[in-house]
């Protein structure tokens, strides 16, 4: 039940979440979850818990929470919700000229949070904005195997979050970004992997996935999010020992045909392309059929898809290509 519920959350659509919950047979656990979602997303004065007593920080976080509610319930479109967020955040900088774009505001927020002892990263976790704010950070070095060879990466383990992404908000902390890649290093939410640092979930689904992003940033500097996620998910399938079971089932469950959501759309395209090659079908959902495919065969097929995609990008021009996936 929760897997399907979270797939709607991954689409950023709380209305679908409520429709799904309302159509389930009555049960105590369902009623508890419905109340949880109703109180957070559909009440006039939702109550939030904050991991800080600083009133200025709480006000900033609340502004983002209200933005999350607006965009995920479709109460307002993203553009209008972002305009309201800009106006609200400007209230917390009375000594500065009002800024009209969120990137500039978040640069100012980063400086202020740093002075208060926090790390702050603004920007977009597609399709919505929302900063990550945390207290502690530790640096480690790794050598990671990806299809093009060994990649040396720096990983910054982040701890003690007081705010996470919109998916964390939508799932009450059950699902969230485990980290991300920049041109300078990888950022990892340590609590997500603290007991799995020697297991495939970290070594493959995080490290190899994000290391592929870093490699693509260098080779294809203008590549869009859809292509980046498509390629990194193929890398997971190439190396993950349970690629024909738990991993492919996750991709199937997360799949969405909306191009505005890069992660689930990339999962959808991976499953479509593999289904076509392995089963001669458009979108195979039967887990028994996937498990019947040997892990090595699935790995090699994913490797071929990645190789073909790389060749296409090179032919189109490493420096100019932004996306190819609309035609796949």
Secondary structure in CASP SS format (residue, H / E / C, confidence):
PFRMAT SS
TARGET T0000
AUTHOR 0000-0000-0000
METHOD secondary structure of the structure
MODEL  1
X C 1.00
X H 1.00
X H 1.00
X H 1.00
X H 1.00
X H 1.00
X H 1.00
X H 1.00
X H 1.00
X H 1.00
X C 1.00
X C 1.00
X C 1.00
X H 1.00
X H 1.00
X H 1.00
X H 1.00
X H 1.00
X H 1.00
X H 1.00
X H 1.00
X H 1.00
X C 1.00
X C 1.00
X C 1.00
X C 1.00
X C 1.00
X H 1.00
X H 1.00
X H 1.00
X H 1.00
X H 1.00
X H 1.00
X H 1.00
X H 1.00
X H 1.00
X H 1.00
X H 1.00
X H 1.00
X H 1.00
X H 1.00
X C 1.00
X C 1.00
X C 1.00
X C 1.00
X C 1.00
X C 1.00
X C 1.00
X C 1.00
X C 1.00
X C 1.00
X C 1.00
X C 1.00
X C 1.00
X H 1.00
X H 1.00
X H 1.00
X H 1.00
X H 1.00
X H 1.00
X H 1.00
X H 1.00
X H 1.00
X H 1.00
X H 1.00
X H 1.00
X H 1.00
X H 1.00
X H 1.00
X H 1.00
X H 1.00
X H 1.00
X C 1.00
X C 1.00
X C 1.00
X C 1.00
X C 1.00
X H 1.00
X H 1.00
X H 1.00
X H 1.00
X H 1.00
X H 1.00
X H 1.00
X H 1.00
X H 1.00
X H 1.00
X H 1.00
X H 1.00
X H 1.00
X C 1.00
X C 1.00
X C 1.00
X C 1.00
X C 1.00
X C 1.00
X C 1.00
X C 1.00
X C 1.00
X C 1.00
X C 1.00
X H 1.00
X H 1.00
X H 1.00
X H 1.00
X H 1.00
X H 1.00
X H 1.00
X H 1.00
X H 1.00
X H 1.00
X H 1.00
X H 1.00
X H 1.00
X H 1.00
X C 1.00
X C 1.00
X C 1.00
X E 1.00
X E 1.00
X E 1.00
X C 1.00
X C 1.00
X E 1.00
X E 1.00
X C 1.00
X C 1.00
X E 1.00
X E 1.00
X C 1.00
X C 1.00
X E 1.00
X E 1.00
X E 1.00
X E 1.00
X E 1.00
X E 1.00
X E 1.00
X E 1.00
X E 1.00
X E 1.00
X E 1.00
X E 1.00
X E 1.00
X E 1.00
X E 1.00
X C 1.00
X C 1.00
X E 1.00
X E 1.00
X E 1.00
X E 1.00
X E 1.00
X E 1.00
X E 1.00
X E 1.00
X E 1.00
X E 1.00
X E 1.00
X E 1.00
X E 1.00
X E 1.00
X E 1.00
X C 1.00
X C 1.00
X H 1.00
X H 1.00
X H 1.00
X H 1.00
X H 1.00
X C 1.00
X C 1.00
X C 1.00
X C 1.00
X C 1.00
X C 1.00
X C 1.00
X C 1.00
X E 1.00
X E 1.00
X E 1.00
X C 1.00
X C 1.00
X C 1.00
X C 1.00
X E 1.00
X E 1.00
X E 1.00
X E 1.00
X H 1.00
X H 1.00
X H 1.00
X H 1.00
X C 1.00
X C 1.00
X C 1.00
X C 1.00
X C 1.00
X C 1.00
X H 1.00
X H 1.00
X H 1.00
X H 1.00
X H 1.00
X H 1.00
X H 1.00
X H 1.00
X H 1.00
X H 1.00
X H 1.00
X H 1.00
X H 1.00
X H 1.00
X H 1.00
X H 1.00
X H 1.00
X H 1.00
X H 1.00
X H 1.00
X C 1.00
X C 1.00
X C 1.00
X C 1.00
X C 1.00
X H 1.00
X H 1.00
X H 1.00
X H 1.00
X H 1.00
X H 1.00
X H 1.00
X H 1.00
X H 1.00
X H 1.00
X H 1.00
X H 1.00
X H 1.00
X H 1.00
X H 1.00
X C 1.00
X C 1.00
X C 1.00
X H 1.00
X H 1.00
X H 1.00
X H 1.00
X H 1.00
X H 1.00
X H 1.00
X H 1.00
X H 1.00
X H 1.00
X H 1.00
X H 1.00
X C 1.00
X C 1.00
X C 1.00
X C 1.00
X C 1.00
X C 1.00
X C 1.00
X H 1.00
X H 1.00
X H 1.00
X H 1.00
X H 1.00
X H 1.00
X H 1.00
X H 1.00
X H 1.00
X H 1.00
X H 1.00
X H 1.00
X H 1.00
X H 1.00
X H 1.00
X H 1.00
X H 1.00
X H 1.00
X C 1.00
X C 1.00
X C 1.00
X C 1.00
X C 1.00
X C 1.00
X C 1.00
X H 1.00
X H 1.00
X H 1.00
X H 1.00
X H 1.00
X H 1.00
X C 1.00
X C 1.00
X H 1.00
X H 1.00
X H 1.00
X H 1.00
X H 1.00
X H 1.00
X H 1.00
X H 1.00
X H 1.00
X H 1.00
X H 1.00
X H 1.00
X H 1.00
X H 1.00
X H 1.00
X H 1.00
X H 1.00
X H 1.00
X H 1.00
X H 1.00
X H 1.00
X H 1.00
X C 1.00
X C 1.00
X C 1.00
X C 1.00
X C 1.00
X C 1.00
X C 1.00
X C 1.00
X H 1.00
X H 1.00
X H 1.00
X C 1.00
END
